[in-house]
């Protein structure tokens, strides 16, 4: 992918991240009082997943030597991923799957195999935390390893719990 397209993707991804993080920052303190309908839950979940995918593409391109992400932006991605790791369980309330909302790709197994899904979410939270720690230090080797682990955590969950 040419560097110009990657930079455009980074800019768009950053704008989406800012929007999602703004929503999370506003919603998180009031979460006990906040009630979203299925369409709203799905919209937030899909925005987070799109942003997560954009991050994965960007840091993956860096791991392959295709681009260089400035350290402050890499750290910002790490901070956002860390928040996503903590936020992920709240994005899957009961009744928000594909059996209740045809726009969703969240399989019913998320709720029927809650322990297995929690294991996958825990793996994602650990991977994002490890990435954030590596990105904060700015050491390329651990960042590359952590990038691969985030990708594996995403793939591991999607293989079982996401409809294609």
C-alpha positions as CSV (number, residue, x, y, z in Angstrom):
1,X,0.0,0.0,0.0
2,X,1.5,3.3,-1.0
3,X,2.5,5.6,1.9
4,X,0.1,8.3,0.9
5,X,-2.9,5.9,1.2
6,X,-1.6,4.7,4.5
7,X,-1.3,8.3,5.8
8,X,-4.8,9.1,4.6
9,X,-6.0,5.9,6.4
10,X,-4.2,7.1,9.5
11,X,-5.8,10.5,9.4
12,X,-9.3,9.0,8.9
13,X,-8.6,6.5,11.6
14,X,-7.5,9.2,14.0
15,X,-10.7,11.2,13.3
16,X,-12.8,8.1,13.9
17,X,-10.8,7.3,17.1
18,X,-11.4,10.8,18.4
19,X,-15.1,10.4,17.8
20,X,-15.4,7.0,19.5
21,X,-13.1,8.0,22.4
22,X,-15.2,11.2,22.8
23,X,-18.3,9.1,23.0
24,X,-16.6,6.7,25.4
25,X,-15.3,9.5,27.6
26,X,-18.7,11.0,27.8
27,X,-20.6,7.7,28.3
28,X,-18.2,6.0,30.6
29,X,-18.8,8.1,33.7
30,X,-22.6,8.0,33.2
31,X,-22.7,4.3,32.2
32,X,-24.9,3.4,35.1
33,X,-27.5,5.9,33.9
34,X,-27.0,5.3,30.1
35,X,-29.4,3.1,28.3
36,X,-28.8,2.4,24.6
37,X,-31.1,0.5,22.3
38,X,-29.9,-2.3,20.1
39,X,-29.2,-0.1,17.1
40,X,-27.2,2.3,19.3
41,X,-25.2,-0.5,20.9
42,X,-24.4,-1.9,17.5
43,X,-23.4,1.5,16.1
44,X,-20.9,2.0,19.0
45,X,-19.6,-1.6,18.7
46,X,-19.1,-1.3,15.0
47,X,-17.3,2.0,15.3
48,X,-15.0,0.6,17.8
49,X,-14.3,-2.5,15.7
50,X,-13.7,-0.4,12.6
51,X,-11.2,1.8,14.5
52,X,-9.6,-1.3,16.0
53,X,-9.2,-2.7,12.5
54,X,-7.7,0.6,11.2
55,X,-5.2,0.5,14.1
56,X,-4.3,-3.1,13.3
57,X,-3.7,-2.2,9.7
58,X,-1.5,0.8,10.6
59,X,0.7,-0.9,13.2
60,X,0.8,-3.9,11.0
61,X,2.2,-1.8,8.1
62,X,4.8,-0.4,10.5
63,X,5.7,-3.9,11.7
64,X,6.3,-4.8,8.0
65,X,8.5,-1.7,7.5
66,X,6.0,0.0,5.1
67,X,5.5,3.1,7.2
68,X,6.8,4.8,10.3
69,X,4.3,5.9,12.9
70,X,5.6,8.8,15.0
71,X,6.1,7.8,18.6
72,X,3.5,10.1,20.0
73,X,0.9,8.7,17.6
74,X,1.9,5.1,18.3
75,X,1.5,5.9,22.0
76,X,-2.0,7.4,21.3
77,X,-2.9,4.2,19.5
78,X,-1.7,2.2,22.5
79,X,-3.8,4.3,24.9
80,X,-6.9,3.9,22.8
81,X,-6.3,0.1,22.5
82,X,-5.9,-0.1,26.2
83,X,-9.3,1.6,26.7
84,X,-10.9,-0.7,24.0
85,X,-9.6,-3.7,25.9
86,X,-11.4,-2.4,29.0
87,X,-14.5,-1.3,27.1
88,X,-15.0,-4.5,25.1
89,X,-17.2,-6.4,27.5
90,X,-19.7,-3.5,27.7
91,X,-20.1,-3.6,23.9
92,X,-21.9,-7.0,24.0
93,X,-24.9,-6.6,26.3
94,X,-27.4,-9.5,26.2
95,X,-29.9,-9.1,23.3
96,X,-27.5,-7.2,21.0
97,X,-26.5,-10.1,18.8
98,X,-27.5,-11.2,15.3
99,X,-30.4,-13.1,16.6
100,X,-32.0,-9.8,17.8
101,X,-30.5,-7.4,15.3
102,X,-30.0,-8.5,11.7
103,X,-27.3,-5.8,11.2
104,X,-25.1,-7.4,13.8
105,X,-22.5,-10.1,13.2
106,X,-22.2,-11.0,16.9
107,X,-23.1,-14.7,17.0
108,X,-25.4,-16.1,19.8
109,X,-22.4,-18.1,21.1
110,X,-21.1,-14.9,22.7
111,X,-23.9,-15.3,25.3
112,X,-24.4,-19.1,25.3
113,X,-20.6,-19.6,25.8
114,X,-20.0,-16.6,28.0
115,X,-17.0,-18.2,29.7
116,X,-15.3,-18.9,26.4
117,X,-16.1,-15.4,25.1
118,X,-14.7,-13.9,28.4
119,X,-11.5,-15.8,27.8
120,X,-11.2,-14.2,24.3
121,X,-11.9,-10.7,25.7
122,X,-9.3,-11.3,28.4
123,X,-6.8,-12.2,25.8
124,X,-7.6,-9.1,23.8
125,X,-7.4,-6.9,27.0
126,X,-3.9,-8.4,27.8
127,X,-2.7,-7.9,24.2
128,X,-3.8,-4.3,24.1
129,X,-2.3,-3.6,27.5
130,X,1.0,-5.2,26.4
131,X,0.9,-3.1,23.2
132,X,0.3,0.1,25.2
133,X,3.2,-0.7,27.5
134,X,5.5,-1.4,24.5
135,X,4.3,1.7,22.6
136,X,5.0,3.9,25.7
137,X,8.6,2.7,25.7
138,X,9.0,3.1,22.0
139,X,11.1,0.0,21.5
140,X,10.4,-1.4,18.0
141,X,10.9,-5.1,18.8
142,X,8.3,-5.3,21.6
143,X,5.9,-3.1,19.6
144,X,6.1,-5.5,16.7
145,X,5.6,-8.6,19.0
146,X,2.7,-6.8,20.8
147,X,1.1,-5.9,17.4
148,X,1.1,-9.6,16.4
149,X,-0.5,-10.5,19.7
150,X,-3.3,-8.0,19.2
151,X,-3.9,-9.4,15.8
152,X,-4.0,-13.0,17.1
153,X,-6.4,-12.0,19.9
154,X,-8.8,-10.3,17.4
155,X,-8.6,-13.3,15.0
156,X,-9.1,-15.8,17.8
157,X,-12.3,-14.1,18.9
158,X,-13.7,-13.5,15.4
159,X,-13.2,-17.1,14.3
160,X,-15.6,-18.3,16.9
161,X,-17.9,-15.4,17.8
162,X,-18.3,-13.3,14.6
163,X,-20.4,-14.2,11.6
164,X,-18.8,-13.6,8.2
